[in-house]
Amino acid sequence: MLKHLDKLDANYLYVVGDLHGDWKSFCKIVDDFKKNAKNSAIIFLGDYADRGSKGLEIIEELIKLMDKYGNKVILLKGNHEDYDSEGRWYWSPCNLPFEVIEKKSISWEPYFKNHLYPKFFSNLRIAAILKGFALFVHGGISSRIRNLESLENPSKRICEDVLWSDPIDEDYGEYPNDRGMGVFFSREITERVLRELNIKFLIRSHEPQKAFDGIFVEHNGKVITISSTTVYGGRAAYLKLDLGNLPKKQEDFKKYVTVLTLF
């Protein structure tokens, strides 16, 4: 469930936030990665479909990318990929099943079970970690994450926390999340979890409205939120991290951010 990034055969790591069916942003980012794929890897932080109109196309292209580039393509699970084994989903709005029906002229359940699940959903990781540097997740963390084992073999509750949680502007504690799942976690929780995992940063997505113009930094520079979609009205961005010269403080991230110009 946890992907270790320390042995990547790459000099650079592309980091992609929520896409939500934004095909234009997705294609721009992937085109840049392909030009540098020989010495690069790419990690997607989840929420590939829903809200935008091209979620199915993004997922099908990601399957092709995995086939071509293998372990250089890392896919994390977002809350919008939270399906059970029968293809039932746990949130709303959920557009992907209706995209499949419209675009493939096939009902959702067989397409999910025979195509999307074995080729895509079964490859999604709950989190990834780059030793000494950062934890990559879709949503966030909680006090239940006490060590790497918590993420290697996560409980159902920890999975929910990772997919659904958000940082909050509070010094201490964690609180019920308005989303109905996960928690709001404070600076104290961030400090504690990063210390226990021996890393400096949490890199996540899940809040495109917050990262409206590139990235959003909070919790004393230790939580970095990135959005790679325009479906909420903001600008899409991605990170291209130099694995030989990783950021040491929040200001360093600025030189690794590319904000897309689509028109």
PERAHU-V913148 format. One record per backbone hydrogen bond with DSSP energy under -0.5 kcal/mol. NH is the residue of the N-H (numbers start at 1). CO is the residue of the C=O. E is the energy in kcal/mol with one decimal. If there is no record, write none. Layout:
nh:NH co:CO e:E
nh:NH co:CO e:E
//
This chain:
nh:3 co:127 e:-2.6
nh:4 co:2 e:-0.5
nh:5 co:129 e:-2.6
nh:8 co:5 e:-1.4
nh:10 co:8 e:-1.8
nh:11 co:39 e:-3.2
nh:12 co:39 e:-1.5
nh:13 co:241 e:-2.3
nh:14 co:41 e:-2.9
nh:15 co:239 e:-2.7
nh:16 co:43 e:-2.7
nh:17 co:237 e:-0.6
nh:18 co:226 e:-0.7
nh:19 co:47 e:-2.2
nh:20 co:47 e:-2.6
nh:21 co:48 e:-2.3
nh:22 co:19 e:-1.4
nh:23 co:21 e:-1.4
nh:26 co:22 e:-2.1
nh:27 co:23 e:-2.8
nh:28 co:24 e:-2.0
nh:29 co:25 e:-2.2
nh:30 co:26 e:-2.8
nh:31 co:27 e:-2.5
nh:32 co:28 e:-1.7
nh:33 co:29 e:-2.3
nh:34 co:30 e:-2.8
nh:35 co:31 e:-1.6
nh:36 co:32 e:-0.8
nh:36 co:33 e:-1.1
nh:37 co:34 e:-1.0
nh:39 co:36 e:-1.4
nh:40 co:37 e:-0.9
nh:41 co:12 e:-2.1
nh:42 co:72 e:-3.1
nh:43 co:14 e:-2.9
nh:44 co:74 e:-2.6
nh:45 co:16 e:-2.7
nh:52 co:20 e:-0.8
nh:52 co:50 e:-1.8
nh:54 co:21 e:-1.3
nh:58 co:54 e:-2.0
nh:59 co:55 e:-2.3
nh:60 co:56 e:-2.6
nh:61 co:57 e:-2.2
nh:62 co:58 e:-2.3
nh:63 co:59 e:-1.9
nh:64 co:60 e:-1.5
nh:65 co:61 e:-2.3
nh:66 co:62 e:-2.5
nh:67 co:63 e:-2.1
nh:68 co:64 e:-2.1
nh:69 co:65 e:-3.2
nh:70 co:66 e:-1.9
nh:72 co:69 e:-1.7
nh:73 co:70 e:-1.8
nh:74 co:42 e:-2.9
nh:74 co:72 e:-0.6
nh:76 co:44 e:-2.3
nh:76 co:74 e:-0.5
nh:77 co:125 e:-2.8
nh:79 co:163 e:-0.6
nh:81 co:78 e:-2.1
nh:82 co:79 e:-1.2
nh:83 co:81 e:-1.8
nh:84 co:88 e:-2.2
nh:87 co:84 e:-2.0
nh:90 co:82 e:-0.7
nh:98 co:95 e:-0.7
nh:99 co:95 e:-2.1
nh:100 co:96 e:-2.3
nh:101 co:97 e:-1.9
nh:102 co:98 e:-2.2
nh:103 co:99 e:-3.1
nh:104 co:100 e:-2.6
nh:105 co:101 e:-1.0
nh:106 co:100 e:-0.6
nh:111 co:107 e:-1.3
nh:112 co:108 e:-2.8
nh:113 co:109 e:-2.6
nh:114 co:110 e:-2.4
nh:115 co:111 e:-1.9
nh:116 co:111 e:-2.1
nh:117 co:112 e:-3.5
nh:119 co:115 e:-1.5
nh:120 co:116 e:-1.9
nh:121 co:116 e:-2.1
nh:122 co:117 e:-2.4
nh:123 co:120 e:-1.9
nh:124 co:121 e:-1.2
nh:125 co:75 e:-2.6
nh:126 co:1 e:-2.0
nh:127 co:1 e:-1.4
nh:128 co:136 e:-2.1
nh:129 co:3 e:-2.5
nh:130 co:134 e:-2.7
nh:131 co:129 e:-0.6
nh:133 co:130 e:-2.7
nh:134 co:130 e:-1.4
nh:135 co:201 e:-2.0
nh:136 co:128 e:-3.4
nh:137 co:135 e:-0.5
nh:137 co:203 e:-2.0
nh:139 co:162 e:-2.2
nh:140 co:162 e:-1.4
nh:145 co:142 e:-1.6
nh:146 co:144 e:-1.0
nh:150 co:147 e:-0.9
nh:151 co:147 e:-0.5
nh:151 co:148 e:-1.5
nh:152 co:148 e:-2.3
nh:153 co:149 e:-2.2
nh:154 co:151 e:-0.6
nh:159 co:155 e:-2.3
nh:160 co:156 e:-2.1
nh:161 co:157 e:-2.3
nh:162 co:158 e:-2.6
nh:163 co:159 e:-2.2
nh:164 co:160 e:-2.3
nh:165 co:161 e:-2.0
nh:166 co:183 e:-2.2
nh:168 co:185 e:-2.3
nh:170 co:168 e:-2.2
nh:175 co:184 e:-2.3
nh:177 co:182 e:-1.1
nh:180 co:177 e:-1.9
nh:184 co:175 e:-2.8
nh:185 co:166 e:-2.2
nh:185 co:183 e:-0.6
nh:186 co:173 e:-1.7
nh:187 co:170 e:-2.5
nh:188 co:171 e:-1.2
nh:190 co:186 e:-2.0
nh:191 co:187 e:-2.8
nh:192 co:188 e:-2.4
nh:193 co:189 e:-2.7
nh:194 co:190 e:-2.6
nh:195 co:191 e:-2.1
nh:196 co:192 e:-2.4
nh:197 co:193 e:-2.0
nh:198 co:194 e:-0.7
nh:198 co:195 e:-0.7
nh:199 co:194 e:-2.3
nh:200 co:133 e:-1.7
nh:201 co:133 e:-2.1
nh:202 co:222 e:-2.8
nh:203 co:135 e:-2.8
nh:204 co:202 e:-0.5
nh:204 co:224 e:-2.7
nh:205 co:138 e:-2.1
nh:210 co:207 e:-1.1
nh:211 co:207 e:-1.6
nh:212 co:210 e:-1.3
nh:214 co:211 e:-0.8
nh:214 co:235 e:-0.6
nh:215 co:213 e:-0.5
nh:216 co:225 e:-2.4
nh:218 co:223 e:-2.2
nh:222 co:218 e:-0.8
nh:222 co:219 e:-1.3
nh:223 co:218 e:-2.2
nh:224 co:202 e:-3.0
nh:224 co:222 e:-0.5
nh:225 co:216 e:-2.9
nh:225 co:223 e:-0.5
nh:226 co:204 e:-2.2
nh:227 co:214 e:-1.1
nh:228 co:18 e:-1.4
nh:233 co:230 e:-2.1
nh:235 co:212 e:-2.5
nh:237 co:227 e:-1.9
nh:238 co:258 e:-1.9
nh:239 co:15 e:-2.1
nh:240 co:256 e:-2.3
nh:241 co:13 e:-3.0
nh:243 co:11 e:-2.5
nh:243 co:241 e:-0.8
nh:244 co:11 e:-0.6
nh:245 co:242 e:-1.7
nh:252 co:249 e:-1.4
nh:253 co:249 e:-0.5
nh:253 co:250 e:-1.3
nh:254 co:251 e:-1.0
nh:255 co:252 e:-0.8
nh:256 co:253 e:-1.8
nh:257 co:254 e:-1.0
nh:258 co:238 e:-2.8
nh:259 co:257 e:-0.5
nh:260 co:236 e:-2.8
nh:260 co:258 e:-0.5
nh:262 co:260 e:-0.5
//
